[in-house]
Amino acid sequence: MSLPHSGRAFGAFMFDMDGTILSSIASTERVWSAWAIKHGLDVESFLPTIHGVRAYETIRRLNLPGVDVMAEVEALTQAEFDDVDGIASIHGAANFLNALPVERWAIVTSAPRRLALRRLEAAGLPVPPIMVTSEDVANGKPAPDCFLLGAERLGHRPEDCLVFEDAPAGIRAAEAAGAQVLVITATHNHAGGTPHPSVTGYGALTPRLDGTSRLTLARLAALQDAGA
């Protein structure tokens, strides 16, 4: 595996959550499948449209008659909050995140804050001081608002940030913000449709600070010693 973004250095990293640092796909699809059946939707064609997008946008674009969008969002959030069975960190994510200076990374997710905290706890992942959640922006992914706000809170230009993403909507949002992208394919293999480098997880990578205290990606020493 070639080293992604080799020779590049960044001011900060931003991470999507679901599908990028943790896997919640089983829980999410259980909850949304039940919701889709309740509203007479075709589950198989509907489920691919939910990933990486805020529940509000997902429901609103369906234009279902007689549906109170905000009430449905609240009910779905509660159902997802109650169902954390099977949620687990992406391979190597915990070590990777814990190796980062806390002020140099953020989580930027389409999930509400309370659901994000619940899932991070279930996956055993650290919570950074800076998080951007669904409540923080007027326009969700694929609009760039969330990553623009994340970069602002981190104190860096979006162009100086590396975004870790898995879903097409999030990738488009990061591109629109002007950030660099690394695609995580552990749960969704969308890398073929983008020009960005990809990795299956974090097990072969570790963050490093270069001589000017900028973030870079490096191979784990054990893998380097093994000639990987």
C-alpha positions as CSV (number, residue, x, y, z in Angstrom):
1,M,0.0,0.0,0.0
2,S,1.4,3.4,-1.0
3,L,1.4,6.0,1.7
4,P,-1.6,8.4,1.2
5,H,-0.8,12.1,0.9
6,S,2.9,11.3,1.0
7,G,4.9,14.4,1.3
8,R,2.0,16.5,2.4
9,A,1.7,18.3,5.8
10,F,-1.5,19.7,7.3
11,G,-2.5,22.1,10.0
12,A,-5.4,19.9,11.3
13,F,-7.4,16.7,10.6
14,M,-11.2,16.5,10.5
15,F,-13.0,13.2,10.8
16,D,-16.5,12.2,9.8
17,M,-17.9,9.7,12.4
18,D,-20.2,7.0,11.1
19,G,-18.3,4.8,8.6
20,T,-15.1,6.7,9.1
21,I,-13.9,6.2,12.6
22,L,-16.7,3.8,13.8
23,S,-19.1,1.4,12.2
24,S,-22.7,1.9,13.0
25,I,-24.2,0.6,9.8
26,A,-26.0,-2.3,11.4
27,S,-27.8,-0.1,14.0
28,T,-28.5,2.6,11.5
29,E,-30.0,0.3,8.9
30,R,-32.1,-1.5,11.5
31,V,-33.7,1.7,12.6
32,W,-34.1,3.2,9.2
33,S,-35.4,0.0,7.7
34,A,-38.2,-0.1,10.3
35,W,-39.0,3.6,9.6
36,A,-39.0,3.0,5.8
37,I,-41.4,0.0,6.1
38,K,-43.7,2.1,8.3
39,H,-43.9,4.8,5.6
40,G,-44.3,2.3,2.7
41,L,-40.9,2.9,1.2
42,D,-38.8,0.3,-0.7
43,V,-36.1,-0.5,1.9
44,E,-33.5,-1.8,-0.6
45,S,-33.5,1.3,-2.7
46,F,-34.0,3.7,0.2
47,L,-31.2,2.6,2.5
48,P,-28.3,3.7,0.2
49,T,-29.6,7.3,0.3
50,I,-29.3,7.8,4.1
51,H,-25.5,7.5,4.6
52,G,-23.5,10.6,5.4
53,V,-26.6,12.9,5.3
54,R,-28.6,14.5,8.1
55,A,-31.9,12.8,8.9
56,Y,-33.6,16.1,8.3
57,E,-32.5,16.3,4.7
58,T,-33.2,12.6,4.1
59,I,-36.8,12.9,5.3
60,R,-37.5,16.3,3.8
61,R,-36.5,15.3,0.3
62,L,-39.0,12.5,0.3
63,N,-41.9,15.0,0.5
64,L,-44.1,12.4,2.3
65,P,-47.6,13.7,2.9
66,G,-48.7,14.5,6.4
67,V,-45.2,13.9,7.9
68,D,-43.8,16.3,10.6
69,V,-40.2,16.2,9.6
70,M,-38.8,17.4,12.9
71,A,-40.9,14.9,14.9
72,E,-39.7,12.1,12.7
73,V,-36.1,13.2,13.1
74,E,-36.5,13.2,16.9
75,A,-38.1,9.8,16.9
76,L,-35.3,8.4,14.7
77,T,-32.6,9.9,16.8
78,Q,-34.0,8.4,19.9
79,A,-34.3,5.0,18.2
80,E,-30.7,5.2,17.1
81,F,-29.6,6.4,20.6
82,D,-31.3,3.3,22.1
83,D,-29.7,0.8,19.6
84,V,-26.0,0.7,19.9
85,D,-25.7,-3.1,19.4
86,G,-22.8,-3.8,17.1
87,I,-21.2,-0.4,17.1
88,A,-17.5,-0.7,17.0
89,S,-14.4,1.4,16.1
90,I,-12.9,1.1,12.7
91,H,-9.6,-0.9,12.9
92,G,-6.8,1.2,14.3
93,A,-9.0,4.3,14.8
94,A,-8.6,4.5,18.5
95,N,-4.8,4.4,18.4
96,F,-4.7,6.9,15.6
97,L,-7.0,9.4,17.3
98,N,-5.3,9.1,20.6
99,A,-1.9,9.8,19.0
100,L,-3.2,13.2,17.7
101,P,-2.7,16.5,19.7
102,V,-6.2,17.2,21.0
103,E,-6.3,20.7,19.6
104,R,-5.4,19.6,16.1
105,W,-8.4,17.4,15.2
106,A,-12.2,17.5,15.2
107,I,-15.2,15.3,14.5
108,V,-17.5,16.7,11.8
109,T,-20.7,14.5,11.7
110,S,-24.2,14.6,10.3
111,A,-25.4,13.0,13.6
112,P,-27.0,15.1,16.4
113,R,-24.5,15.7,19.2
114,R,-26.2,13.4,21.8
115,L,-26.2,10.5,19.3
116,A,-22.6,11.2,18.4
117,L,-21.5,11.1,22.0
118,R,-23.5,7.9,22.6
119,R,-21.8,6.2,19.6
120,L,-18.3,7.3,20.4
121,E,-18.8,6.0,23.9
122,A,-20.1,2.6,22.6
123,A,-17.1,2.4,20.2
124,G,-14.6,3.3,22.9
125,L,-13.3,6.3,21.0
126,P,-12.0,9.6,22.4
127,V,-14.2,12.8,22.3
128,P,-12.2,15.8,21.0
129,P,-12.8,19.3,22.4
130,I,-14.0,20.4,18.9
131,M,-17.0,18.7,17.3
132,V,-19.4,19.9,14.6
133,T,-22.7,18.1,14.7
134,S,-26.0,18.4,12.8
135,E,-27.3,21.1,15.1
136,D,-24.4,23.4,14.3
137,V,-25.1,24.2,10.6
138,A,-28.0,25.4,8.5
139,N,-27.0,23.1,5.6
140,G,-25.9,19.6,6.0
141,K,-23.5,17.5,3.8
142,P,-23.0,17.7,0.8
143,A,-22.9,21.4,1.5
144,P,-19.5,22.5,2.8
145,D,-20.8,24.3,5.9
146,C,-19.8,21.7,8.4
147,F,-16.2,21.4,7.3
148,L,-15.9,25.2,6.9
149,L,-17.0,25.6,10.5
150,G,-14.8,22.7,11.7
151,A,-11.7,24.4,10.1
152,E,-12.7,27.7,11.7
153,R,-13.0,26.2,15.1
154,L,-9.7,24.5,14.7
155,G,-8.1,27.8,13.7
156,H,-6.9,26.6,10.2
157,R,-7.9,27.3,6.7
158,P,-10.0,24.5,5.1
159,E,-7.3,24.1,2.5
160,D,-4.8,23.3,5.2
161,C,-6.9,20.5,6.6
162,L,-7.2,16.8,5.7
163,V,-10.7,15.3,5.9
164,F,-11.3,11.6,6.6
165,E,-14.6,10.6,5.0
166,D,-16.4,7.5,3.7
167,A,-19.6,8.6,2.1
168,P,-20.1,10.4,-1.2
169,A,-22.1,13.3,0.4
170,G,-19.3,13.9,2.9
171,I,-16.6,13.7,0.2
172,R,-18.4,16.3,-1.9
173,A,-18.8,18.5,1.2
174,A,-15.0,18.3,1.9
175,E,-14.2,19.0,-1.7
176,A,-16.6,22.0,-1.7
177,A,-14.9,23.3,1.4
178,G,-11.5,23.1,-0.3
179,A,-10.0,20.5,2.0
180,Q,-7.9,17.5,1.1
181,V,-9.6,14.1,1.5
182,L,-8.6,10.6,2.5
183,V,-11.4,8.1,1.9
184,I,-12.0,5.3,4.5
185,T,-13.4,2.2,2.8
186,A,-14.0,0.0,5.8
187,T,-17.8,0.1,5.5
188,H,-18.4,1.7,2.1
189,N,-16.2,1.2,-0.9
190,H,-16.7,4.5,-2.8
191,A,-13.1,5.3,-3.4
192,G,-13.3,4.2,-7.1
193,G,-15.6,7.2,-7.9
194,T,-13.2,9.8,-6.4
195,P,-9.7,11.1,-7.3
196,H,-8.7,10.8,-3.6
197,P,-6.4,8.2,-2.0
198,S,-8.1,5.6,0.2
199,V,-7.4,3.1,2.9
200,T,-9.5,0.4,4.5
201,G,-8.7,1.6,8.0
202,Y,-6.0,3.1,10.3
203,G,-4.1,0.0,11.3
204,A,-1.1,0.7,9.0
205,L,-1.0,4.5,9.7
206,T,0.0,6.8,12.5
207,P,0.0,10.6,12.7
208,R,3.3,12.4,13.0
209,L,4.4,16.0,13.6
210,D,7.1,17.2,11.2
211,G,9.9,19.6,12.1
212,T,7.5,22.6,11.9
213,S,4.8,20.9,14.0
214,R,2.6,20.2,11.1
215,L,0.6,16.9,10.8
216,T,1.7,14.2,8.4
217,L,0.8,10.6,7.8
218,A,3.4,7.9,8.4
219,R,3.5,4.1,8.5
220,L,3.6,2.3,11.8
221,A,7.2,1.6,12.7
222,A,6.5,-2.2,12.9
223,L,5.3,-2.2,9.4
224,Q,8.2,-0.1,8.2
225,D,10.6,-2.5,9.8
226,A,8.9,-5.4,8.2
227,G,9.4,-3.8,4.8
228,A,5.7,-2.9,4.2
